Amino acid sequence: MRRDRQAKIVATLGPGASSRNAISALFHAGADVFRLNMSHGSREDHRARCGVLRDLESATGRPIGVLVDLQGPKLRVGTFVRGGVDLERGQALRLDLDPAPGDETRVGLPHPEVFAAVETGNRILLDDGRVALRVEGRGDDFAQTTVEAGGRLSDNKGLNLPGVRLPIAALTEKDRDDLAFALEIGADWIALSFVQRPGDIVEARDLAGGRAAVMAKLEKPSAIDSLAGIIELADGVMVARGDLGVEMKPEEVPGLQKRIVRACRQAGKPVVVATQMLESMIASPTPTRAEASDVATAVHDGADALMLSGETAVGEYPAETVGIMSRIVRAVENDPLYDTLATAPEATGADAISAAARQVARTVNASAIVAYSVSGATTLRASRVRPDAPILGLTPKTESARRLALAWGVHSVHTEDAKDFADMVRRACALSKREGFAAPGDRIVITAGVPFGTPGATNTLRIAWVD
């Protein structure tokens, strides 16, 4: 089950891909990690899909990552007497705390935090930006606005506040319950929505307790002001371009994507680029050329993984979508102009070994770099430097092997730790052959830590011939 590409693919499960056969088809088409979206579906559905993934993992012998995406706080307007209204440019609309159904003049907004945060002149976007309001005045329990961009506004549509940092925690009570559920079913990654500041990561990490890695979803422009601190505390990052695109100017999103990816690369944290990558394939068997270019750009930027949302969750061609994305990634990585852009090592022993392994593998034309790691941290440092040779990540912890399924270039294998140097070389050579990375006569580069089994003690580099 070795992949013939380095960047990974995350596929979202949903009504369009929930049966055992459909999930298996996604995996065999190229999906490496599967997303369970807590904004949709029942817990029974998510539990059953996770069970299918674990059965598939056992049947194929390949670690499969499971990412549970928490809903986060959702700002929504209330209801209308007739289910919706048609708003025209220039008309007045009052937002308030009154729960009574609204009309063309007012509508409820059950979020006092919004009224505390907005100021005169701020824009309020409704229904993913289809309707835009300008704040003319505000009080503790209302905001008086003028419609800048009109259209149909129906019950319970979402609300965005570009450039406004809201005094709202990233975790709601629902999210805390969902996080506990995610740990119960054995999730490997927890995606945290509505991250605005580094402190938003702290509670999620405390609740996860090391049982799952925490991924910060960057969907609020206010998070960019604290980007370095968020990356430092998170185990990984997702560039959630859908919400970013609502609150930012469209021309700003591509540059921001590159900035986030580079910052994550520098920190050695896995980064996922998400939203609308092959959106047209929800209803079409082929993507647009612009979508293919968008996927290619994310690969050139150096993203660890690319994520499919509605394309696999509710689309008509889920497996075909994964297959086409895999083909695009492979084509980019095989292009002569593709450059992995190695990141300079930090002043640590693990980075020194990882950088040396990259150079040695290139010099001796090694078939693979074999990285022993208990927690997976050292394997992530090897991925960070983007070597030419594929990375065989060996770990005695099943949880680490599953988390590493998200990392660029890493083929993770759950195996016993080495007992001594001789066992280290023997096991690395045997697994390199078994997993299809090396043939007799090939050379591999091995990194490990002595004493064996000690997390964070990578201090050894070895070149070995495969018998």
C-alpha positions as CSV (number, residue, x, y, z in Angstrom):
1,M,0.0,0.0,0.0
2,R,2.9,2.4,-0.6
3,R,1.8,5.7,-2.1
4,D,3.7,7.0,-5.1
5,R,3.6,10.6,-3.9
6,Q,4.8,12.6,-0.9
7,A,1.9,15.0,-0.1
8,K,-1.1,13.4,1.7
9,I,-4.8,13.5,1.0
10,V,-7.5,14.0,3.7
11,A,-11.0,12.8,2.7
12,T,-14.2,13.9,4.6
13,L,-16.8,11.1,5.2
14,G,-20.5,11.8,5.0
15,P,-23.7,10.6,3.3
16,G,-21.9,10.3,0.0
17,A,-19.2,8.0,1.4
18,S,-20.3,6.1,4.5
19,S,-20.6,2.5,3.5
20,R,-17.8,0.0,4.0
21,N,-17.3,-0.3,0.3
22,A,-17.3,3.4,-0.3
23,I,-14.8,4.1,2.5
24,S,-12.5,1.3,1.2
25,A,-12.7,2.8,-2.3
26,L,-11.6,6.1,-1.0
27,F,-8.6,4.6,0.8
28,H,-7.5,2.5,-2.2
29,A,-7.9,5.6,-4.4
30,G,-5.4,7.4,-2.3
31,A,-6.9,8.9,0.9
32,D,-4.5,8.8,3.8
33,V,-6.5,10.5,6.6
34,F,-10.3,10.6,7.1
35,R,-12.2,13.5,8.5
36,L,-15.3,13.2,10.6
37,N,-17.1,16.5,10.7
38,M,-19.0,17.1,14.0
39,S,-21.0,19.9,12.3
40,H,-23.0,17.2,10.4
41,G,-24.2,13.7,11.1
42,S,-24.9,11.8,14.3
43,R,-22.4,10.3,16.7
44,E,-23.7,6.9,15.8
45,D,-22.7,7.6,12.2
46,H,-19.3,8.8,13.1
47,R,-18.7,5.9,15.5
48,A,-19.7,3.4,12.7
49,R,-17.4,5.1,10.1
50,C,-14.5,5.1,12.5
51,G,-15.1,1.4,13.1
52,V,-15.0,0.7,9.4
53,L,-11.7,2.6,9.2
54,R,-10.1,0.5,12.0
55,D,-11.3,-2.7,10.2
56,L,-9.8,-1.4,7.0
57,E,-6.6,-0.6,8.8
58,S,-6.4,-4.2,10.1
59,A,-7.2,-5.7,6.7
60,T,-4.5,-3.7,4.9
61,G,-1.9,-3.5,7.5
62,R,-1.6,0.3,7.0
63,P,-2.0,2.9,9.7
64,I,-5.0,5.2,8.9
65,G,-5.4,8.6,10.5
66,V,-8.8,9.8,11.8
67,L,-9.3,13.6,12.1
68,V,-12.4,14.8,14.1
69,D,-13.3,18.3,13.2
70,L,-15.1,20.2,16.0
71,Q,-17.9,22.6,15.0
72,G,-16.9,25.6,17.1
73,P,-19.1,28.6,17.9
74,K,-21.4,29.4,15.1
75,L,-22.8,32.9,14.9
76,R,-26.3,32.9,13.2
77,V,-29.2,35.3,12.9
78,G,-32.6,34.3,14.2
79,T,-35.7,33.4,12.2
80,F,-38.2,35.5,10.1
81,V,-42.0,35.6,10.2
82,R,-42.1,34.3,6.6
83,G,-38.9,32.2,6.7
84,G,-36.9,34.9,5.0
85,V,-36.7,38.5,3.6
86,D,-35.5,40.2,0.5
87,L,-33.1,43.0,1.4
88,E,-32.3,45.9,-0.9
89,R,-29.2,48.0,-1.0
90,G,-29.5,51.1,1.2
91,Q,-32.3,49.9,3.5
92,A,-32.0,49.9,7.3
93,L,-31.9,46.6,9.2
94,R,-31.6,46.4,13.0
95,L,-30.0,43.4,14.7
96,D,-31.0,42.8,18.3
97,L,-31.4,40.3,21.1
98,D,-35.2,40.0,20.7
99,P,-36.0,36.3,19.9
100,A,-39.2,37.2,18.1
101,P,-39.2,36.3,14.4
102,G,-37.9,39.2,12.3
103,D,-39.0,41.1,9.2
104,E,-37.6,43.5,6.7
105,T,-36.7,46.0,9.4
106,R,-35.1,43.8,12.1
107,V,-34.0,40.3,13.0
108,G,-32.8,38.7,16.2
109,L,-29.1,38.0,16.8
110,P,-28.7,35.9,20.0
111,H,-25.0,36.8,20.4
112,P,-24.5,39.7,22.8
113,E,-20.7,39.3,22.3
114,V,-21.2,40.7,18.8
115,F,-22.8,43.9,20.0
116,A,-19.9,44.3,22.5
117,A,-17.3,43.9,19.8
118,V,-18.6,45.8,16.8
119,E,-18.0,49.5,16.2
120,T,-19.6,52.0,13.8
121,G,-18.2,51.4,10.3
122,N,-17.7,47.7,10.7
123,R,-19.0,45.3,8.1
124,I,-21.2,42.4,8.9
125,L,-21.4,39.6,6.4
126,L,-24.4,37.2,6.3
127,D,-24.9,33.9,4.5
128,D,-21.2,33.4,3.5
129,G,-20.9,37.0,2.4
130,R,-24.0,37.0,0.1
131,V,-25.5,39.8,2.1
132,A,-23.4,42.7,3.5
133,L,-24.3,45.2,6.2
134,R,-22.5,48.3,7.5
135,V,-22.9,49.2,11.2
136,E,-24.2,52.7,11.6
137,G,-24.7,52.6,15.4
138,R,-24.7,50.1,18.3
139,G,-25.7,49.6,21.9
140,D,-25.3,46.8,24.4
141,D,-28.2,44.9,22.9
142,F,-28.4,46.0,19.3
143,A,-26.7,47.2,16.1
144,Q,-28.3,49.5,13.6
145,T,-27.0,48.7,10.1
146,T,-27.5,49.7,6.5
147,V,-27.6,47.0,3.7
148,E,-24.6,47.4,1.4
149,A,-25.2,44.3,-0.7
150,G,-28.7,43.0,-0.7
151,G,-30.3,39.7,-1.5
152,R,-32.4,36.9,0.1
153,L,-31.7,36.3,3.8
154,S,-33.5,33.3,5.3
155,D,-33.7,31.7,8.8
156,N,-30.5,31.0,10.8
157,K,-27.9,32.1,8.3
158,G,-24.4,32.4,9.4
159,L,-22.6,35.7,10.3
160,N,-19.0,36.8,9.8
161,L,-17.3,40.0,11.2
162,P,-14.2,40.8,9.1
163,G,-11.4,42.3,11.2
164,V,-13.3,42.0,14.5
165,R,-11.8,39.9,17.3
166,L,-14.7,38.4,19.2
167,P,-14.6,37.7,22.9
168,I,-15.7,34.1,22.3
169,A,-13.9,30.9,23.3
170,A,-13.1,28.4,20.5
171,L,-14.6,25.5,22.5
172,T,-18.3,25.5,23.2
173,E,-20.0,23.0,25.5
174,K,-20.9,20.9,22.4
175,D,-17.3,21.0,21.4
176,R,-16.2,19.7,24.8
177,D,-18.6,16.9,24.6
178,D,-17.6,16.1,21.0
179,L,-13.9,16.2,21.9
180,A,-14.6,13.6,24.7
181,F,-16.5,11.5,22.1
182,A,-13.6,11.8,19.7
183,L,-11.1,10.5,22.3
184,E,-13.5,7.7,23.1
185,I,-13.6,6.4,19.5
186,G,-9.8,6.8,19.1
187,A,-9.4,9.9,17.0
188,D,-5.8,10.7,16.1
189,W,-6.3,14.4,15.4
190,I,-8.7,17.0,16.8
191,A,-9.4,20.0,14.5
192,L,-10.2,23.1,16.6
193,S,-12.5,25.7,14.9
194,F,-12.7,29.5,15.4
195,V,-9.1,29.8,16.7
196,Q,-8.3,33.5,17.2
197,R,-5.4,33.5,19.7
198,P,-2.8,31.0,21.1
199,G,-4.8,30.6,24.3
200,D,-7.6,29.0,22.3
201,I,-5.3,26.0,21.8
202,V,-4.5,25.5,25.5
203,E,-7.9,24.2,26.7
204,A,-8.2,21.7,23.8
205,R,-4.7,20.4,24.5
206,D,-5.5,20.0,28.2
207,L,-8.7,18.1,27.4
208,A,-7.0,15.9,24.8
209,G,-4.3,15.0,27.4
210,G,-1.9,13.7,24.7
211,R,-4.4,11.1,23.5
212,A,-4.9,13.0,20.2
213,A,-3.0,15.7,18.4
214,V,-4.6,19.2,18.2
215,M,-4.9,21.0,14.8
216,A,-5.7,24.7,14.7
217,K,-8.1,25.7,12.0
218,L,-7.1,29.1,10.7
219,E,-10.4,30.6,9.5
220,K,-10.4,34.0,11.2
221,P,-8.1,36.8,9.9
222,S,-7.6,37.8,13.6
223,A,-5.6,34.6,14.1
224,I,-2.9,35.8,11.7
225,D,-1.9,38.5,14.1
226,S,-0.9,35.6,16.5
227,L,0.2,33.1,13.9
228,A,3.6,32.3,15.4
229,G,2.1,31.7,18.9
230,I,-0.7,29.5,17.5
231,I,1.7,27.4,15.5
232,E,3.9,26.9,18.5
233,L,1.1,25.5,20.7
234,A,-0.7,23.5,18.0
235,D,0.4,20.1,16.8
236,G,-0.7,21.0,13.3
237,V,-2.5,23.7,11.3
238,M,-5.3,23.8,8.7
239,V,-5.7,26.6,6.3
240,A,-9.5,26.9,6.2
241,R,-9.8,29.0,3.1
242,G,-13.6,29.0,2.9
243,D,-14.1,31.2,6.0
244,L,-10.9,33.1,5.4
245,G,-12.2,33.9,1.9
246,V,-15.4,35.3,3.3
247,E,-13.7,37.7,5.8
248,M,-10.8,38.7,3.6
249,K,-10.4,40.1,0.1
250,P,-10.1,37.2,-2.4
251,E,-6.7,38.5,-3.6
252,E,-5.3,38.3,-0.1
253,V,-6.0,34.6,0.4
254,P,-3.3,33.0,-1.9
255,G,-0.5,35.0,-0.3
256,L,-1.7,34.2,3.2
257,Q,-1.9,30.5,2.3
258,K,1.8,30.6,1.3
259,R,2.7,32.5,4.5
260,I,1.0,30.0,6.7
261,V,2.5,27.0,4.9
262,R,6.0,28.4,5.1
263,A,5.6,29.3,8.8
264,C,4.4,25.7,9.6
265,R,7.2,24.3,7.5
266,Q,9.7,26.3,9.5
267,A,8.2,25.1,12.8
268,G,8.0,21.5,11.6
269,K,4.3,21.3,12.1
270,P,2.1,19.5,9.6
271,V,-0.1,21.9,7.6
272,V,-3.3,21.0,5.7
273,V,-4.7,23.2,2.9
274,A,-8.5,22.9,2.8
275,T,-11.8,24.0,1.2
276,Q,-13.0,24.0,-2.4
277,M,-10.0,22.3,-3.9
278,L,-12.0,20.2,-6.4
279,E,-15.4,21.7,-5.6
280,S,-16.9,21.2,-9.1
281,M,-16.4,17.4,-8.7
282,I,-19.3,17.3,-6.2
283,A,-21.4,17.1,-9.4
284,S,-18.9,16.5,-12.2
285,P,-16.6,13.6,-12.9
286,T,-13.7,15.9,-13.8
287,P,-12.4,19.1,-12.2
288,T,-11.9,22.5,-13.8
289,R,-8.4,23.4,-15.0
290,A,-8.4,26.2,-12.4
291,E,-9.0,23.7,-9.6
292,A,-6.2,21.5,-10.8
293,S,-3.9,24.5,-10.7
294,D,-5.1,25.3,-7.2
295,V,-4.2,21.8,-6.0
296,A,-0.8,22.1,-7.8
297,T,-0.1,25.4,-6.1
298,A,-0.6,23.9,-2.6
299,V,1.8,21.1,-3.5
300,H,4.4,23.6,-4.8
301,D,3.9,25.6,-1.6
302,G,5.0,22.5,0.4
303,A,1.7,21.6,2.2
304,D,1.8,18.3,4.0
305,A,-1.8,17.4,3.0
306,L,-4.7,18.6,0.9
307,M,-8.3,18.2,2.1
308,L,-11.5,17.3,0.3
309,S,-14.7,18.3,2.0
310,G,-18.1,18.2,0.2
311,E,-16.3,16.5,-2.8
312,T,-16.2,13.2,-0.8
313,A,-18.8,13.8,1.9
314,V,-21.8,14.5,-0.4
315,G,-20.4,14.4,-3.9
316,E,-21.4,12.0,-6.7
317,Y,-17.8,11.0,-7.5
318,P,-15.9,10.6,-4.2
319,A,-13.4,7.9,-5.1
320,E,-12.8,9.5,-8.5
321,T,-12.1,12.8,-6.8
322,V,-9.5,11.3,-4.5
323,G,-8.0,9.5,-7.5
324,I,-7.7,12.7,-9.6
325,M,-6.2,14.7,-6.7
326,S,-3.7,11.9,-6.2
327,R,-2.8,12.1,-9.9
328,I,-2.4,15.9,-9.8
329,V,-0.1,15.7,-6.7
330,R,2.0,12.9,-8.4
331,A,2.3,14.9,-11.6
332,V,3.5,18.0,-9.7
333,E,6.0,16.1,-7.7
334,N,7.4,14.5,-10.8
335,D,7.7,17.8,-12.7
336,P,11.3,19.0,-13.2
337,L,10.4,22.4,-11.9
338,Y,9.1,21.0,-8.6
339,D,11.4,22.1,-5.7
340,T,10.9,20.8,-2.2
341,L,12.7,23.8,-0.8
342,A,14.5,22.3,2.2
343,T,14.0,24.2,5.5
344,A,17.1,25.3,7.4
345,P,17.7,23.1,10.5
346,E,17.3,24.6,14.0
347,A,20.1,24.3,16.5
348,T,19.0,20.9,17.9
349,G,20.5,17.4,17.8
350,A,17.4,16.0,16.1
351,D,17.5,18.7,13.4
352,A,21.3,18.2,12.8
353,I,20.7,14.4,12.3
354,S,17.7,15.0,10.0
355,A,19.5,17.6,7.9
356,A,22.5,15.3,7.7
357,A,20.3,12.3,6.7
358,R,18.8,14.3,3.9
359,Q,22.3,15.2,2.5
360,V,23.7,11.7,3.0
361,A,20.7,10.1,1.3
362,R,21.2,12.4,-1.7
363,T,25.0,11.8,-1.8
364,V,24.8,8.0,-1.7
365,N,21.5,7.8,-3.6
366,A,19.7,6.0,-0.8
367,S,16.4,4.3,-1.5
368,A,14.9,5.6,1.8
369,I,15.5,7.3,5.1
370,V,14.4,5.1,7.9
371,A,13.5,7.1,11.0
372,Y,13.0,5.3,14.4
373,S,10.8,7.4,16.7
374,V,8.5,6.6,19.7
375,S,6.4,9.8,19.6
376,G,6.8,10.5,15.9
377,A,8.5,13.9,16.7
378,T,11.8,12.9,15.1
379,T,10.1,11.6,12.0
380,L,8.3,14.9,11.7
381,R,11.7,16.7,11.8
382,A,12.9,14.4,9.0
383,S,9.7,15.4,7.0
384,R,10.4,19.0,7.7
385,V,13.6,19.1,5.7
386,R,11.8,17.5,2.7
387,P,14.4,14.9,1.6
388,D,14.5,13.5,-1.9
389,A,14.3,10.0,-0.5
390,P,11.0,8.7,1.0
391,I,10.8,8.5,4.7
392,L,10.0,5.2,6.4
393,G,8.7,6.1,9.9
394,L,9.1,3.2,12.3
395,T,7.4,3.5,15.7
396,P,6.4,1.1,18.5
397,K,3.2,3.2,19.2
398,T,0.1,2.7,17.0
399,E,-1.1,6.2,17.9
400,S,2.1,7.7,16.5
401,A,1.9,5.7,13.3
402,R,-1.6,6.9,12.7
403,R,-0.7,10.6,13.3
404,L,2.2,10.4,11.0
405,A,-0.2,9.3,8.2
406,L,-0.7,13.1,7.8
407,A,2.9,14.1,7.4
408,W,4.6,14.8,4.1
409,G,6.7,12.0,2.6
410,V,6.2,9.6,5.6
411,H,5.2,6.0,5.2
412,S,4.5,5.1,8.8
413,V,4.9,1.5,10.1
414,H,4.0,0.2,13.6
415,T,6.8,-2.1,14.7
416,E,8.7,-3.1,17.8
417,D,11.5,-0.7,18.8
418,A,15.1,-1.8,18.1
419,K,16.9,-3.7,20.9
420,D,20.4,-2.8,19.8
421,F,22.4,-1.5,16.8
422,A,22.4,-4.9,15.0
423,D,18.6,-5.2,15.5
424,M,18.1,-1.6,14.3
425,V,19.9,-2.3,11.0
426,R,18.3,-5.7,10.5
427,R,14.8,-4.4,11.2
428,A,15.2,-1.3,9.0
429,C,16.5,-3.3,6.1
430,A,13.8,-5.9,6.4
431,L,11.0,-3.4,6.6
432,S,12.4,-1.3,3.7
433,K,12.2,-4.4,1.5
434,R,8.8,-5.5,2.8
435,E,7.2,-2.1,2.3
436,G,8.6,-1.8,-1.2
437,F,11.2,0.9,-0.6
438,A,14.4,-1.0,-1.2
439,A,15.7,-4.1,-3.0
440,P,18.8,-6.2,-2.3
441,G,21.9,-4.1,-3.0
442,D,20.2,-0.8,-2.2
443,R,21.5,1.6,0.5
444,I,19.3,3.2,3.2
445,V,20.0,5.9,5.7
446,I,18.9,5.1,9.3
447,T,18.3,7.6,12.1
448,A,17.6,6.6,15.7
449,G,18.2,7.5,19.3
450,V,20.4,5.8,21.8
451,P,19.4,4.5,24.3
452,F,16.6,2.9,22.2
453,G,13.0,3.7,23.2
454,T,13.9,7.1,24.7
455,P,11.6,9.8,23.2
456,G,13.5,12.8,21.8
457,A,16.9,11.2,21.9
458,T,17.7,11.0,18.2
459,N,21.5,11.1,18.0
460,T,22.5,8.4,15.5
461,L,22.9,8.2,11.8
462,R,23.8,5.0,10.0
463,I,24.2,4.0,6.3
464,A,23.2,0.3,5.7
465,W,23.2,-2.0,2.7
466,V,20.1,-4.0,2.1
467,D,20.8,-7.8,1.8
